[in-house]
Amino acid sequence: ITNIPVLGTIRHADDSEAKVQTVEKPKSLFTEGFRIIRSRVEFISKRKTDISLLITSAESGDGKTHFAINLSGVYSLVSDKVVLVDMDIRNPKLSERLGYKHVKGLVHVLIGEATLDEVLIKDDKDLGFHFLPVGVVPPNPAELVRSEEMMKLLEDLKQRYDYRIIDTSPLGLVSDAYALTNIADVNLLITRVFKSDKSFFKNFVGQVQQDSVNNPYIVLNDLQVPK
């Protein structure tokens, strides 16, 4: 249904209480899928560091948040300069899942109520990487994502971190993330086995190509592999 390349497949993850399974189980086959994606990203971007990755999907429930956390974990195994940014401002499930739903974050920086250093989560030993939560859901998410303040913040993160992983709203539902696709080295489109709607996904990837999104690649998520 599409000629956009598949960058990799991620196995179904067994239930785990760990916040980041790739950090908890670095030698598992689940983690190996993320390592393969990390290696292929280096080929695409033609460098080993200073890489920005944008993660999106066609719709909710494709495992975008789960993927973003564990990809950040794999990068944290090779570098201590990794940041995961929750930029799904409309529905910050990433901040909620990591336990930082009710703290100051990204939005507070954009509206001038906090500095980046005040809101970055740097001391969570369960993560292995730094995390920038959303903070609060604003009434004007689309304008904030496209704002000059957002570009300044992303430039600041680029100066500080070797790897920037940005989790955005589903591009198939809202257009917020389109403003950010050109600043990412690779745009990862997450689709989920037995969950993603094929016809909706086909229309979504067609739109991605029509809009000339920079370096789009598909990741097939939650693949059940019989033992």
SEVEX-730670 format. One record per residue: residue number from 0; x, y, z of N, C-alpha, C in turn. Coordinates in Angstrom, 1 decimal, always signed. Example, Ala and Ser with C-alpha at 12.3 -4.5 7.8 and 13.67 -1.06 7.14 Angstrom:
<rs>
  nr   n.xx   n.yy   n.zz  ca.xx  ca.yy  ca.zz   c.xx   c.yy   c.zz
   0  +13.2   -5.7   +7.8  +12.3   -4.5   +7.8  +13.2   -3.3   +7.8
   1  +12.8   -2.2   +7.1  +13.7   -1.1   +7.1  +12.9   +0.0   +7.9
</rs>
This chain:
<rs>
  nr   n.xx   n.yy   n.zz  ca.xx  ca.yy  ca.zz   c.xx   c.yy   c.zz
   0   +0.8   -1.2   +0.0   +0.0   +0.0   +0.0   +0.8   +1.3   +0.0
   1   +2.2   +1.1   +0.1   +3.0   +2.3   +0.1   +4.4   +1.9   -0.4
   2   +5.1   +2.9   -1.0   +6.5   +2.6   -1.3   +7.5   +3.3   -0.3
   3   +6.9   +3.9   +0.8   +7.8   +4.4   +1.8   +8.5   +3.2   +2.5
   4   +9.8   +3.3   +2.6  +10.6   +2.1   +3.2  +10.2   +1.8   +4.7
   5  +10.2   +0.5   +5.0  +10.1   +0.1   +6.4  +11.5   +0.1   +7.0
   6  +11.6   +0.9   +8.1  +12.9   +1.0   +8.7  +13.2   -0.2   +9.6
   7  +12.2   -0.8  +10.2  +12.4   -1.9  +11.1  +11.1   -2.4  +11.7
   8  +11.1   -3.5  +12.4  +10.0   -4.0  +13.1  +10.3   -4.2  +14.6
   9   +9.3   -3.9  +15.4   +9.5   -4.0  +16.8   +8.6   -5.2  +17.4
  10   +9.2   -6.1  +18.1   +8.4   -7.2  +18.6   +7.4   -6.7  +19.7
  11   +6.4   -7.6  +19.9   +5.5   -7.4  +21.0   +6.3   -7.5  +22.3
  12   +6.0   -6.5  +23.2   +6.8   -6.5  +24.5   +6.0   -7.2  +25.5
  13   +6.7   -8.1  +26.3   +6.0   -8.8  +27.4   +5.7   -7.7  +28.5
  14   +4.7   -8.0  +29.3   +4.4   -7.1  +30.4   +5.6   -6.9  +31.3
  15   +5.8   -5.6  +31.6   +7.0   -5.3  +32.5   +6.6   -4.1  +33.3
  16   +7.1   -4.0  +34.5   +6.9   -2.8  +35.3   +8.0   -1.8  +35.1
  17   +9.0   -2.1  +34.3  +10.0   -1.2  +34.0   +9.5   +0.0  +33.2
  18   +9.9   +1.2  +33.5   +9.6   +2.4  +32.7  +10.1   +2.3  +31.3
  19  +11.4   +1.8  +31.2  +12.0   +1.7  +29.9  +12.6   +0.3  +29.7
  20  +11.9   -0.6  +28.9  +12.3   -2.0  +28.8  +13.6   -2.2  +28.1
  21  +14.0   -1.3  +27.2  +15.3   -1.4  +26.5  +16.5   -1.1  +27.5
  22  +16.2   -0.3  +28.5  +17.3   -0.1  +29.5  +17.3   -1.3  +30.5
  23  +16.1   -1.7  +30.9  +16.0   -2.8  +31.8  +16.5   -4.2  +31.2
  24  +16.3   -4.4  +29.9  +16.7   -5.7  +29.3  +17.4   -5.4  +28.0
  25  +18.7   -4.9  +28.1  +19.4   -4.4  +26.9  +19.8   -5.6  +26.0
  26  +19.8   -6.8  +26.4  +20.2   -8.0  +25.6  +19.0   -8.7  +25.0
  27  +17.8   -8.2  +25.2  +16.6   -8.9  +24.7  +16.4   -8.7  +23.2
  28  +15.7   -9.6  +22.6  +15.3   -9.5  +21.1  +14.5   -8.3  +20.9
  29  +13.7   -7.9  +21.9  +12.9   -6.7  +21.8  +13.8   -5.5  +21.6
  30  +14.8   -5.4  +22.5  +15.8   -4.3  +22.4  +16.6   -4.3  +21.1
  31  +16.9   -5.5  +20.6  +17.6   -5.6  +19.4  +16.9   -4.9  +18.2
  32  +15.6   -5.0  +18.2  +14.9   -4.3  +17.1  +15.1   -2.8  +17.1
  33  +15.2   -2.2  +18.3  +15.5   -0.8  +18.4  +17.0   -0.5  +18.0
  34  +17.9   -1.4  +18.3  +19.3   -1.2  +17.9  +19.4   -1.2  +16.4
  35  +18.7   -2.1  +15.7  +18.7   -2.1  +14.3  +18.2   -0.8  +13.7
  36  +17.1   -0.3  +14.3  +16.6   +1.0  +13.8  +17.6   +2.1  +14.1
  37  +18.3   +2.1  +15.2  +19.3   +3.1  +15.5  +20.5   +3.1  +14.5
  38  +20.9   +1.9  +14.1  +22.0   +1.7  +13.1  +21.5   +2.2  +11.8
  39  +20.3   +1.9  +11.4  +19.8   +2.4  +10.1  +19.6   +3.9  +10.0
  40  +19.3   +4.5  +11.1  +19.1   +6.0  +11.2  +20.5   +6.6  +10.9
  41  +21.6   +6.0  +11.4  +22.9   +6.5  +11.2  +23.3   +6.5   +9.7
  42  +22.8   +5.4   +9.0  +23.1   +5.4   +7.6  +22.3   +6.5   +6.8
  43  +21.1   +6.7   +7.2  +20.2   +7.7   +6.6  +20.7   +9.1   +6.8
  44  +21.1   +9.4   +8.1  +21.5  +10.7   +8.4  +23.0  +11.0   +8.1
  45  +23.7   +9.8   +7.8  +25.2   +9.9   +7.4  +26.0  +10.4   +8.5
  46  +25.6  +10.2   +9.8  +26.5  +10.5  +10.9  +26.0   +9.7  +12.1
  47  +26.9   +9.7  +13.1  +26.6   +8.9  +14.3  +26.0   +9.7  +15.4
  48  +26.2  +11.0  +15.4  +25.6  +11.8  +16.5  +25.0  +13.1  +15.9
  49  +24.5  +13.9  +16.7  +23.7  +15.1  +16.3  +22.6  +14.8  +15.4
  50  +21.7  +13.9  +16.0  +20.5  +13.4  +15.2  +19.2  +13.8  +15.9
  51  +18.3  +14.3  +15.0  +16.9  +14.6  +15.5  +16.0  +13.6  +14.9
  52  +15.1  +13.0  +15.7  +14.1  +12.0  +15.2  +12.7  +12.5  +15.6
  53  +11.8  +12.5  +14.6  +10.5  +12.9  +14.9   +9.6  +11.6  +14.8
  54   +8.8  +11.4  +15.8   +8.0  +10.1  +15.9   +6.5  +10.5  +15.8
  55   +5.8  +10.0  +14.8   +4.4  +10.3  +14.7   +3.7   +9.0  +14.2
  56   +2.4   +9.1  +13.9   +1.6   +8.0  +13.5   +0.4   +8.5  +12.8
  57   -0.4   +7.5  +12.2   -1.6   +7.9  +11.5   -2.7   +8.3  +12.5
  58   -2.8   +7.5  +13.6   -3.9   +7.7  +14.5   -3.4   +7.3  +15.9
  59   -4.3   +7.5  +16.9   -3.9   +7.1  +18.3   -4.0   +5.6  +18.5
  60   -3.2   +5.1  +19.4   -3.2   +3.7  +19.7   -2.2   +2.9  +18.9
  61   -1.4   +3.5  +18.1   -0.4   +2.7  +17.3   +0.9   +2.4  +18.1
  62   +1.0   +2.8  +19.3   +2.2   +2.5  +20.1   +3.3   +3.5  +20.0
  63   +3.0   +4.7  +19.6   +3.9   +5.8  +19.4   +4.7   +6.1  +20.7
  64   +4.0   +6.3  +21.7   +4.6   +6.6  +23.0   +5.5   +5.5  +23.5
  65   +5.0   +4.3  +23.5   +5.8   +3.1  +23.9   +7.1   +3.1  +23.0
  66   +7.0   +3.3  +21.7   +8.2   +3.3  +20.9   +9.1   +4.4  +21.2
  67   +8.6   +5.6  +21.4   +9.5   +6.8  +21.7  +10.3   +6.5  +23.0
  68   +9.7   +6.0  +24.0  +10.4   +5.8  +25.3  +11.5   +4.8  +25.1
  69  +11.2   +3.7  +24.4  +12.2   +2.6  +24.3  +13.3   +2.9  +23.3
  70  +13.0   +3.7  +22.3  +14.1   +4.2  +21.4  +15.0   +5.1  +22.1
  71  +14.5   +6.0  +23.0  +15.3   +6.9  +23.8  +16.2   +6.0  +24.7
  72  +15.6   +4.9  +25.2  +16.4   +4.1  +26.1  +17.6   +3.4  +25.4
  73  +17.4   +3.0  +24.1  +18.5   +2.4  +23.3  +19.6   +3.5  +23.0
  74  +19.2   +4.7  +22.8  +20.2   +5.7  +22.6  +20.9   +6.0  +23.8
  75  +20.3   +5.9  +25.0  +20.9   +6.2  +26.3  +22.0   +5.2  +26.6
  76  +21.9   +4.0  +25.9  +22.9   +3.0  +26.2  +24.3   +3.3  +25.5
  77  +24.3   +4.3  +24.6  +25.5   +4.7  +23.9  +25.9   +6.1  +24.2
  78  +25.0   +6.9  +24.8  +25.3   +8.3  +25.1  +24.6   +8.8  +26.3
  79  +25.2   +9.8  +27.0  +24.5  +10.4  +28.1  +23.9  +11.7  +27.7
  80  +23.9  +12.0  +26.4  +23.3  +13.3  +25.9  +22.1  +13.0  +25.0
  81  +21.1  +12.4  +25.7  +19.8  +12.0  +25.0  +18.7  +12.7  +25.6
  82  +17.8  +13.3  +24.8  +16.6  +14.0  +25.4  +15.4  +13.5  +24.6
  83  +14.3  +13.1  +25.4  +13.0  +12.8  +24.8  +12.1  +13.9  +25.1
  84  +11.4  +14.5  +24.0  +10.6  +15.6  +24.1   +9.1  +15.2  +23.9
  85   +8.3  +15.5  +24.8   +6.8  +15.2  +24.6   +6.2  +16.4  +24.0
  86   +6.0  +16.3  +22.6   +5.4  +17.4  +21.9   +4.0  +17.1  +21.4
  87   +3.4  +16.1  +22.0   +2.0  +15.8  +21.7   +1.2  +16.7  +22.7
  88   +1.2  +18.0  +22.4   +0.6  +19.0  +23.3   -0.9  +18.8  +23.5
  89   -1.5  +18.2  +22.5   -3.0  +18.0  +22.7   -3.3  +16.9  +23.6
  90   -2.5  +15.8  +23.6   -2.8  +14.6  +24.4   -1.5  +14.1  +25.0
  91   -0.9  +14.6  +26.0   +0.4  +14.3  +26.5   +0.5  +12.9  +27.2
  92   +0.2  +11.8  +26.5   +0.2  +10.5  +27.2   +1.6  +10.1  +27.6
  93   +2.6  +10.6  +26.9   +4.0  +10.3  +27.3   +4.3  +10.9  +28.7
  94   +4.0  +12.1  +28.9   +4.2  +12.8  +30.2   +3.5  +12.0  +31.3
  95   +2.3  +11.6  +31.0   +1.4  +10.8  +31.9   +2.1   +9.5  +32.3
  96   +2.5   +8.8  +31.2   +3.0   +7.4  +31.4   +4.3   +7.5  +32.2
  97   +5.1   +8.5  +32.0   +6.4   +8.6  +32.8   +6.3   +9.2  +34.1
  98   +5.0   +9.6  +34.5   +4.8  +10.2  +35.8   +5.0  +11.6  +36.0
  99   +5.0  +12.4  +34.8   +5.2  +13.8  +34.9   +4.1  +14.6  +34.2
 100   +2.9  +14.3  +34.6   +1.7  +14.9  +34.0   +1.5  +16.3  +34.7
 101   +1.8  +16.4  +36.0   +1.4  +17.7  +36.7   +2.7  +18.4  +37.1
 102   +3.6  +18.7  +36.2   +4.8  +19.5  +36.4   +4.9  +20.5  +35.3
 103   +5.7  +21.5  +35.6   +6.0  +22.5  +34.6   +6.8  +21.8  +33.4
 104   +6.6  +22.3  +32.2   +7.3  +21.7  +31.1   +7.4  +22.6  +29.9
 105   +7.3  +21.9  +28.7   +7.5  +22.6  +27.4   +6.7  +23.8  +27.2
 106   +5.4  +23.7  +27.5   +4.5  +24.9  +27.2   +4.9  +26.1  +28.1
 107   +5.3  +25.8  +29.4   +5.7  +26.9  +30.3   +6.9  +27.6  +29.7
 108   +7.8  +26.9  +29.1   +9.0  +27.5  +28.5   +8.5  +28.4  +27.3
 109   +7.7  +27.9  +26.5   +7.2  +28.6  +25.3   +6.5  +29.9  +25.6
 110   +5.8  +29.9  +26.7   +5.0  +31.1  +27.1   +5.8  +32.0  +28.1
 111   +7.0  +31.6  +28.3   +7.9  +32.5  +29.2   +7.7  +32.4  +30.7
 112   +7.1  +31.3  +31.1   +6.9  +31.1  +32.6   +7.9  +30.3  +33.2
 113   +8.8  +29.7  +32.5   +9.9  +28.9  +33.0  +11.1  +28.8  +32.0
 114  +12.2  +28.5  +32.5  +13.4  +28.3  +31.6  +13.5  +26.8  +31.3
 115  +14.3  +26.5  +30.3  +14.4  +25.1  +29.9  +15.1  +24.3  +31.0
 116  +16.1  +24.8  +31.7  +16.8  +24.1  +32.8  +15.8  +23.8  +34.0
 117  +14.8  +24.7  +34.2  +13.9  +24.5  +35.3  +12.9  +23.3  +35.0
 118  +12.7  +23.0  +33.8  +11.6  +22.0  +33.5  +12.2  +20.7  +33.0
 119  +13.4  +20.6  +32.6  +14.0  +19.4  +32.1  +14.1  +18.4  +33.2
 120  +13.7  +17.1  +33.0  +13.8  +16.1  +34.0  +15.2  +15.4  +33.7
 121  +16.1  +15.6  +34.7  +17.5  +15.1  +34.4  +17.9  +14.0  +35.4
 122  +17.1  +13.8  +36.5  +17.6  +13.0  +37.6  +16.8  +11.7  +37.8
 123  +16.0  +11.3  +36.8  +15.2  +10.1  +36.9  +16.0   +8.9  +36.5
 124  +16.5   +8.1  +37.5  +17.4   +7.0  +37.2  +16.7   +5.9  +36.5
 125  +15.4   +5.8  +36.5  +14.7   +4.8  +35.8  +14.7   +5.0  +34.3
 126  +15.0   +6.2  +33.9  +14.9   +6.5  +32.4  +16.2   +6.3  +31.7
 127  +17.3   +6.9  +32.3  +18.6   +6.8  +31.6  +18.8   +7.9  +30.6
 128  +17.8   +8.8  +30.4  +17.9   +9.9  +29.5  +17.2  +11.1  +30.1
 129  +17.3  +12.3  +29.5  +16.6  +13.5  +30.0  +15.2  +13.5  +29.3
 130  +14.3  +14.2  +30.0  +12.9  +14.2  +29.5  +12.3  +15.6  +29.6
 131  +11.7  +16.0  +28.6  +11.0  +17.3  +28.6   +9.5  +17.1  +28.5
 132   +8.8  +17.2  +29.6   +7.3  +17.0  +29.6   +6.6  +18.1  +29.0
 133   +5.3  +17.9  +28.7   +4.5  +19.0  +28.1   +4.2  +20.1  +29.1
 134   +3.8  +19.8  +30.3   +3.5  +20.8  +31.3   +2.1  +21.0  +31.5
 135   +1.4  +21.6  +30.5   +0.0  +21.9  +30.6   -0.6  +22.0  +29.2
 136   -1.8  +21.5  +29.0   -2.4  +21.5  +27.7   -3.0  +22.9  +27.4
 137   -2.4  +23.6  +26.3   -2.8  +25.0  +26.1   -4.1  +25.1  +25.1
 138   -4.7  +26.2  +25.0   -5.8  +26.4  +24.1   -5.4  +26.5  +22.7
 139   -4.1  +26.8  +22.4   -3.7  +27.1  +21.0   -2.5  +26.2  +20.7
 140   -2.6  +24.9  +20.7   -1.4  +24.0  +20.5   -0.8  +24.2  +19.1
 141   -1.6  +24.4  +18.0   -1.0  +24.5  +16.7   -0.2  +25.7  +16.6
 142   -0.6  +26.8  +17.2   +0.2  +28.1  +17.1   +1.5  +27.9  +17.9
 143   +1.5  +27.2  +19.0   +2.7  +27.1  +19.8   +3.7  +26.2  +19.1
 144   +3.2  +25.2  +18.4   +4.2  +24.3  +17.7   +4.9  +25.0  +16.6
 145   +4.2  +25.9  +16.0   +4.7  +26.7  +14.8   +5.4  +28.0  +15.2
 146   +5.5  +28.2  +16.5   +6.0  +29.5  +17.0   +7.5  +29.7  +16.9
 147   +7.9  +30.9  +16.9   +9.4  +31.2  +16.9  +10.0  +30.7  +18.1
 148   +9.3  +30.8  +19.3   +9.8  +30.3  +20.5  +10.1  +28.8  +20.5
 149   +9.3  +28.0  +19.7   +9.5  +26.6  +19.6  +10.8  +26.3  +18.8
 150  +11.1  +27.1  +17.8  +12.3  +26.9  +17.0  +13.5  +27.3  +17.8
 151  +13.4  +28.3  +18.7  +14.5  +28.6  +19.6  +14.8  +27.5  +20.6
 152  +13.7  +26.9  +21.1  +13.9  +25.8  +22.0  +14.5  +24.6  +21.4
 153  +14.1  +24.3  +20.2  +14.7  +23.1  +19.5  +16.2  +23.4  +19.2
 154  +16.5  +24.6  +18.9  +17.9  +25.0  +18.6  +18.7  +24.8  +19.9
 155  +18.2  +25.2  +21.0  +18.8  +25.1  +22.3  +19.1  +23.6  +22.6
 156  +18.1  +22.8  +22.4  +18.2  +21.3  +22.6  +19.3  +20.7  +21.7
 157  +19.4  +21.2  +20.5  +20.4  +20.8  +19.6  +21.8  +21.1  +20.1
 158  +22.0  +22.2  +20.7  +23.3  +22.5  +21.3  +23.7  +21.7  +22.5
 159  +22.7  +21.2  +23.2  +22.9  +20.4  +24.4  +23.0  +18.9  +24.2
 160  +22.3  +18.4  +23.3  +22.1  +16.9  +23.2  +22.6  +16.4  +21.9
 161  +23.2  +15.2  +21.9  +23.6  +14.4  +20.7  +22.4  +13.8  +20.0
 162  +21.4  +13.4  +20.8  +20.2  +12.8  +20.2  +18.9  +13.4  +20.7
 163  +18.1  +13.9  +19.8  +16.8  +14.5  +20.2  +15.6  +13.6  +19.6
 164  +14.9  +13.0  +20.5  +13.7  +12.2  +20.1  +12.4  +13.0  +20.4
 165  +11.6  +13.3  +19.4  +10.5  +14.2  +19.6   +9.2  +13.4  +19.3
 166   +8.4  +13.2  +20.3   +7.1  +12.5  +20.2   +6.0  +13.5  +19.9
 167   +5.4  +13.5  +18.7   +4.4  +14.5  +18.3   +3.0  +13.9  +18.3
 168   +2.0  +14.8  +18.0   +0.6  +14.3  +17.8   +0.6  +13.5  +16.5
 169   -0.4  +12.6  +16.4   -0.6  +11.8  +15.2   -0.8  +12.7  +14.0
 170   +0.0  +12.6  +13.0   -0.1  +13.4  +11.8   -1.3  +13.1  +11.0
 171   -1.8  +11.9  +11.2   -3.0  +11.5  +10.4   -4.3  +12.2  +10.9
 172   -4.2  +12.7  +12.2   -5.4  +13.3  +12.8   -5.3  +14.8  +12.9
 173   -4.1  +15.4  +13.2   -3.9  +16.8  +13.3   -2.6  +17.2  +12.6
 174   -2.6  +18.4  +12.1   -1.4  +18.8  +11.3   -0.3  +19.5  +12.1
 175   -0.4  +19.5  +13.4   +0.6  +20.3  +14.2   +2.0  +19.9  +13.8
 176   +2.3  +18.6  +13.7   +3.7  +18.2  +13.6   +4.3  +18.5  +12.2
 177   +3.5  +18.8  +11.2   +4.0  +19.1   +9.9   +5.1  +20.2   +9.9
 178   +4.9  +21.2  +10.9   +5.8  +22.3  +11.0   +7.2  +21.8  +11.4
 179   +7.3  +20.6  +12.0   +8.5  +20.1  +12.6   +9.2  +19.1  +11.7
 180   +8.5  +18.6  +10.7   +9.1  +17.5   +9.9  +10.4  +17.9   +9.2
 181  +10.5  +19.2   +8.8  +11.7  +19.6   +8.1  +12.9  +19.7   +8.9
 182  +12.7  +19.8  +10.3  +13.9  +20.0  +11.1  +14.4  +18.6  +11.6
 183  +13.7  +17.6  +11.4  +14.1  +16.2  +11.8  +15.0  +15.6  +10.7
 184  +16.0  +14.8  +11.1  +16.8  +14.1  +10.2  +16.0  +12.9   +9.6
 185  +15.2  +12.3  +10.4  +14.3  +11.2  +10.0  +13.0  +11.3  +10.7
 186  +11.9  +11.1   +9.9  +10.6  +11.1  +10.4  +10.0   +9.7  +10.4
 187   +9.7   +9.2  +11.6   +9.3   +7.8  +11.8   +7.8   +7.7  +11.9
 188   +7.2   +6.9  +11.1   +5.7   +6.8  +11.0   +5.4   +5.4  +11.7
 189   +4.8   +5.4  +12.9   +4.6   +4.2  +13.6   +3.3   +3.6  +13.2
 190   +3.3   +2.3  +12.8   +2.0   +1.6  +12.5   +2.1   +0.3  +13.3
 191   +0.9   -0.2  +13.7   +0.8   -1.3  +14.6   +0.1   -2.5  +14.0
 192   +0.7   -3.7  +14.2   +0.1   -4.9  +13.7   -1.3   -5.2  +14.3
 193   -2.2   -5.5  +13.5   -3.6   -5.9  +13.9   -4.3   -4.7  +14.6
 194   -3.8   -3.5  +14.4   -4.5   -2.3  +15.0   -4.7   -1.2  +14.0
 195   -3.6   -0.8  +13.3   -3.7   +0.3  +12.3   -4.7   -0.1  +11.2
 196   -5.6   +0.9  +10.9   -6.5   +0.7   +9.8   -5.8   +0.9   +8.5
 197   -5.9   -0.1   +7.6   -5.1   -0.1   +6.4   -5.5   +1.0   +5.4
 198   -6.8   +1.2   +5.2   -7.2   +2.2   +4.3   -6.9   +3.6   +4.8
 199   -7.0   +3.8   +6.1   -6.7   +5.1   +6.7   -5.2   +5.4   +6.6
 200   -4.4   +4.3   +6.9   -2.9   +4.4   +6.8   -2.5   +4.7   +5.4
 201   -3.1   +4.0   +4.4   -2.8   +4.3   +3.0   -3.0   +5.7   +2.6
 202   -4.1   +6.3   +3.1   -4.4   +7.7   +2.8   -3.4   +8.6   +3.5
 203   -3.0   +8.2   +4.7   -2.1   +9.0   +5.5   -0.7   +9.1   +4.8
 204   -0.1   +7.9   +4.5   +1.2   +7.9   +3.9   +1.2   +8.5   +2.5
 205   +0.0   +8.5   +1.8   -0.1   +9.2   +0.5   +0.0  +10.7   +0.7
 206   -0.6  +11.2   +1.8   -0.5  +12.6   +2.1   +0.9  +13.0   +2.5
 207   +1.5  +12.1   +3.3   +2.9  +12.4   +3.7   +3.8  +12.6   +2.5
 208   +3.7  +11.7   +1.5   +4.5  +11.8   +0.2   +4.1  +13.0   -0.6
 209   +2.8  +13.3   -0.7   +2.3  +14.5   -1.4   +2.9  +15.8   -0.8
 210   +3.0  +15.8   +0.5   +3.5  +17.0   +1.2   +5.0  +17.0   +1.2
 211   +5.7  +16.1   +0.6   +7.1  +16.0   +0.5   +7.8  +16.1   +1.9
 212   +7.3  +15.3   +2.9   +7.9  +15.2   +4.2   +9.3  +14.6   +4.1
 213  +10.2  +15.2   +4.8  +11.6  +14.9   +4.8  +11.9  +13.5   +5.4
 214  +12.5  +12.6   +4.6  +12.9  +11.3   +5.0  +11.9  +10.6   +5.9
 215  +10.7  +10.2   +5.3   +9.8   +9.4   +6.0  +10.1   +7.9   +6.0
 216  +10.0   +7.2   +7.1  +10.2   +5.8   +7.2   +9.2   +5.2   +8.1
 217   +8.7   +4.0   +7.8   +7.7   +3.3   +8.5   +8.4   +2.3   +9.5
 218   +7.8   +2.3  +10.7   +8.2   +1.2  +11.7   +7.0   +0.4  +12.0
 219   +7.1   -0.9  +11.8   +6.0   -1.8  +12.1   +6.1   -2.3  +13.6
 220   +5.1   -1.9  +14.4   +5.2   -2.1  +15.8   +4.3   -3.2  +16.3
 221   +4.7   -3.8  +17.4   +4.0   -4.8  +18.2   +3.8   -6.1  +17.4
 222   +4.9   -6.6  +16.7   +4.8   -7.8  +15.9   +4.9   -9.0  +16.9
 223   +3.9   -9.9  +16.8   +3.9  -11.1  +17.6   +4.8  -12.2  +16.9
 224   +5.8  -12.6  +17.6   +6.7  -13.6  +17.0   +6.6  -14.9  +17.8
 225   +6.1  -16.0  +17.2   +5.9  -17.2  +18.0   +7.3  -17.8  +18.4
 226   +7.3  -18.4  +19.6   +8.6  -18.9  +20.1   +8.9  -20.2  +19.3
</rs>
